[in-house]
Amino acid sequence: MDSLHDVMRSIRPETKSGKDHLSVFREFLAHLDHLQRKAQAAKPRARPAARRKPARRAKV
């Protein structure tokens, strides 16, 4: 947990002293969520494949 505190402090300097572990973990999850949403928005959406019509059979 101490290494998580160090990482969070390097990302954004601490403005309040004495953050508890739960608030640091929630902040970390918020950062991950933000990065995931940003990555999904940047990814182009794949279009569904066009449906092919069945070949017409010749009448006999």
OpenMM code with the backbone's topology and positions (N, CA, C; nanometers):
from openmm import Vec3, app, unit

residues = "MET ASP SER LEU HIS ASP VAL MET ARG SER ILE ARG PRO GLU THR LYS SER GLY LYS ASP HIS LEU SER VAL PHE ARG GLU PHE LEU ALA HIS LEU ASP HIS LEU GLN ARG LYS ALA GLN ALA ALA LYS PRO ARG ALA ARG PRO ALA ALA ARG ARG LYS PRO ALA ARG ARG ALA LYS VAL".split()
positions = [
    Vec3(0.0828, -0.1182, 0.0000),
    Vec3(0.0000, 0.0000, 0.0000),
    Vec3(0.0879, 0.1254, 0.0000),
    Vec3(0.2051, 0.1166, 0.0607),
    Vec3(0.2947, 0.2323, 0.0618),
    Vec3(0.3417, 0.2671, -0.0784),
    Vec3(0.3660, 0.1660, -0.1613),
    Vec3(0.4077, 0.1950, -0.2988),
    Vec3(0.2936, 0.2602, -0.3769),
    Vec3(0.1694, 0.2237, -0.3473),
    Vec3(0.0555, 0.2889, -0.4110),
    Vec3(0.0497, 0.4358, -0.3721),
    Vec3(0.0761, 0.4651, -0.2459),
    Vec3(0.0810, 0.6044, -0.2003),
    Vec3(0.1888, 0.6817, -0.2761),
    Vec3(0.3038, 0.6206, -0.2941),
    Vec3(0.4134, 0.6871, -0.3644),
    Vec3(0.3765, 0.7162, -0.5097),
    Vec3(0.3125, 0.6213, -0.5745),
    Vec3(0.2707, 0.6407, -0.7134),
    Vec3(0.1683, 0.7530, -0.7238),
    Vec3(0.0711, 0.7526, -0.6344),
    Vec3(-0.0323, 0.8561, -0.6377),
    Vec3(0.0275, 0.9944, -0.6108),
    Vec3(0.1243, 1.0032, -0.5214),
    Vec3(0.1891, 1.1323, -0.4939),
    Vec3(0.2693, 1.1795, -0.6134),
    Vec3(0.3296, 1.0865, -0.6894),
    Vec3(0.4073, 1.1274, -0.8064),
    Vec3(0.3157, 1.1749, -0.9191),
    Vec3(0.1942, 1.1190, -0.9278),
    Vec3(0.0986, 1.1629, -1.0293),
    Vec3(0.0463, 1.3021, -0.9962),
    Vec3(0.0034, 1.3206, -0.8738),
    Vec3(-0.0494, 1.4492, -0.8295),
    Vec3(-0.0021, 1.4723, -0.6874),
    Vec3(0.0683, 1.5824, -0.6669),
    Vec3(0.1170, 1.6086, -0.5305),
    Vec3(0.0014, 1.6155, -0.4312),
    Vec3(0.0286, 1.5680, -0.3133),
    Vec3(-0.0732, 1.5630, -0.2092),
    Vec3(-0.1003, 1.7030, -0.1554),
    Vec3(-0.2276, 1.7398, -0.1479),
    Vec3(-0.2640, 1.8706, -0.0956),
    Vec3(-0.3045, 1.8602, 0.0508),
    Vec3(-0.3549, 1.7466, 0.0914),
    Vec3(-0.3922, 1.7242, 0.2306),
    Vec3(-0.2962, 1.6213, 0.2882),
    Vec3(-0.2704, 1.6322, 0.4140),
    Vec3(-0.1828, 1.5326, 0.4766),
    Vec3(-0.2687, 1.4259, 0.5438),
    Vec3(-0.2172, 1.3051, 0.5467),
    Vec3(-0.2838, 1.1974, 0.6184),
    Vec3(-0.4006, 1.1336, 0.5438),
    Vec3(-0.3878, 1.1099, 0.4122),
    Vec3(-0.4943, 1.0391, 0.3406),
    Vec3(-0.4982, 0.8948, 0.3883),
    Vec3(-0.6166, 0.8437, 0.4044),
    Vec3(-0.6272, 0.7042, 0.4450),
    Vec3(-0.6161, 0.6135, 0.3226),
    Vec3(-0.5932, 0.4873, 0.3466),
    Vec3(-0.5708, 0.3915, 0.2387),
    Vec3(-0.6907, 0.3799, 0.1461),
    Vec3(-0.8092, 0.3851, 0.1992),
    Vec3(-0.9291, 0.3683, 0.1182),
    Vec3(-0.9461, 0.4828, 0.0190),
    Vec3(-0.9225, 0.6038, 0.0614),
    Vec3(-0.9375, 0.7171, -0.0304),
    Vec3(-0.8314, 0.7142, -0.1394),
    Vec3(-0.7101, 0.6712, -0.1058),
    Vec3(-0.6043, 0.6592, -0.2064),
    Vec3(-0.6404, 0.5516, -0.3075),
    Vec3(-0.6929, 0.4405, -0.2607),
    Vec3(-0.7315, 0.3323, -0.3513),
    Vec3(-0.8466, 0.3748, -0.4418),
    Vec3(-0.9447, 0.4469, -0.3878),
    Vec3(-1.0555, 0.4966, -0.4701),
    Vec3(-1.0060, 0.5948, -0.5761),
    Vec3(-0.9119, 0.6794, -0.5395),
    Vec3(-0.8548, 0.7733, -0.6355),
    Vec3(-0.7800, 0.6986, -0.7457),
    Vec3(-0.7079, 0.5943, -0.7073),
    Vec3(-0.6365, 0.5121, -0.8043),
    Vec3(-0.7340, 0.4464, -0.9022),
    Vec3(-0.8444, 0.3916, -0.8504),
    Vec3(-0.9452, 0.3306, -0.9372),
    Vec3(-1.0096, 0.4336, -1.0286),
    Vec3(-1.0291, 0.5545, -0.9804),
    Vec3(-1.0850, 0.6609, -1.0637),
    Vec3(-0.9916, 0.6944, -1.1790),
    Vec3(-0.8602, 0.6962, -1.1521),
    Vec3(-0.7631, 0.7204, -1.2589),
    Vec3(-0.7679, 0.6085, -1.3627),
    Vec3(-0.7749, 0.4847, -1.3174),
    Vec3(-0.7823, 0.3723, -1.4106),
    Vec3(-0.9092, 0.3784, -1.4950),
    Vec3(-1.0204, 0.4119, -1.4329),
    Vec3(-1.1473, 0.4222, -1.5039),
    Vec3(-1.1404, 0.5315, -1.6095),
    Vec3(-1.0803, 0.6437, -1.5745),
    Vec3(-1.0668, 0.7548, -1.6683),
    Vec3(-0.9816, 0.7134, -1.7892),
    Vec3(-0.8707, 0.6451, -1.7635),
    Vec3(-0.7838, 0.6013, -1.8724),
    Vec3(-0.8530, 0.4989, -1.9616),
    Vec3(-0.9319, 0.4099, -1.9021),
    Vec3(-1.0021, 0.3085, -1.9798),
    Vec3(-1.1067, 0.3728, -2.0699),
    Vec3(-1.1826, 0.4683, -2.0179),
    Vec3(-1.2834, 0.5378, -2.0988),
    Vec3(-1.2189, 0.6169, -2.2112),
    Vec3(-1.1047, 0.6773, -2.1832),
    Vec3(-1.0331, 0.7545, -2.2842),
    Vec3(-0.9852, 0.6614, -2.3968),
    Vec3(-0.9372, 0.5429, -2.3614),
    Vec3(-0.8894, 0.4467, -2.4613),
    Vec3(-1.0049, 0.3930, -2.5450),
    Vec3(-1.1204, 0.3694, -2.4839),
    Vec3(-1.2352, 0.3191, -2.5584),
    Vec3(-1.2884, 0.4242, -2.6543),
    Vec3(-1.2837, 0.5506, -2.6171),
    Vec3(-1.3319, 0.6576, -2.7041),
    Vec3(-1.2401, 0.6759, -2.8239),
    Vec3(-1.1117, 0.6500, -2.8076),
    Vec3(-1.0158, 0.6672, -2.9158),
    Vec3(-1.0198, 0.5503, -3.0146),
    Vec3(-1.0673, 0.4342, -2.9701),
    Vec3(-1.0691, 0.3151, -3.0547),
    Vec3(-1.1816, 0.3277, -3.1570),
    Vec3(-1.1512, 0.3102, -3.2873),
    Vec3(-1.2589, 0.3173, -3.3869),
    Vec3(-1.3531, 0.1976, -3.3727),
    Vec3(-1.4780, 0.2254, -3.3928),
    Vec3(-1.5775, 0.1180, -3.3822),
    Vec3(-1.5802, 0.0368, -3.5118),
    Vec3(-1.5875, -0.0932, -3.4964),
    Vec3(-1.5930, -0.1823, -3.6125),
    Vec3(-1.7377, -0.1916, -3.6604),
    Vec3(-1.7547, -0.1796, -3.7884),
    Vec3(-1.8886, -0.1928, -3.8449),
    Vec3(-1.9205, -0.3407, -3.8625),
    Vec3(-2.0445, -0.3786, -3.8415),
    Vec3(-2.0793, -0.5187, -3.8628),
    Vec3(-2.0680, -0.5530, -4.0121),
    Vec3(-2.0304, -0.6755, -4.0391),
    Vec3(-2.0154, -0.7199, -4.1775),
    Vec3(-2.1505, -0.7178, -4.2476),
    Vec3(-2.1475, -0.6808, -4.3755),
    Vec3(-2.2714, -0.6756, -4.4529),
    Vec3(-2.3246, -0.8171, -4.4718),
    Vec3(-2.4541, -0.8319, -4.4619),
    Vec3(-2.5140, -0.9641, -4.4788),
    Vec3(-2.5216, -0.9959, -4.6277),
    Vec3(-2.4799, -1.1149, -4.6595),
    Vec3(-2.4830, -1.1572, -4.7997),
    Vec3(-2.6136, -1.2283, -4.8273),
    Vec3(-2.6682, -1.1988, -4.9423),
    Vec3(-2.7904, -1.2664, -4.9832),
    Vec3(-2.7527, -1.4034, -5.0391),
    Vec3(-2.8361, -1.5041, -5.0172),
    Vec3(-2.8035, -1.6369, -5.0734),
    Vec3(-2.8108, -1.6321, -5.2260),
    Vec3(-2.7254, -1.7128, -5.2875),
    Vec3(-2.7204, -1.7162, -5.4341),
    Vec3(-2.8522, -1.7702, -5.4880),
    Vec3(-2.8974, -1.7138, -5.5982),
    Vec3(-3.0225, -1.7587, -5.6615),
    Vec3(-2.9933, -1.8851, -5.7429),
    Vec3(-3.0785, -1.9801, -5.7256),
    Vec3(-3.0614, -2.1060, -5.8008),
    Vec3(-3.1328, -2.0943, -5.9339),
    Vec3(-3.0720, -2.1546, -6.0338),
    Vec3(-3.1328, -2.1558, -6.1678),
    Vec3(-3.2483, -2.2549, -6.1670),
    Vec3(-3.3601, -2.2158, -6.2287),
    Vec3(-3.4753, -2.3064, -6.2355),
    Vec3(-3.4498, -2.4129, -6.3405),
    Vec3(-3.4889, -2.5347, -6.3105),
    Vec3(-3.4671, -2.6470, -6.4018),
    Vec3(-3.5934, -2.6863, -6.4688),
] * unit.nanometer
topology = app.Topology()
chain = topology.addChain("A")
for resn in residues:
    res = topology.addResidue(resn, chain)
    for name in ("N", "CA", "C"):
        topology.addAtom(name, app.Element.getBySymbol(name[0]), res)
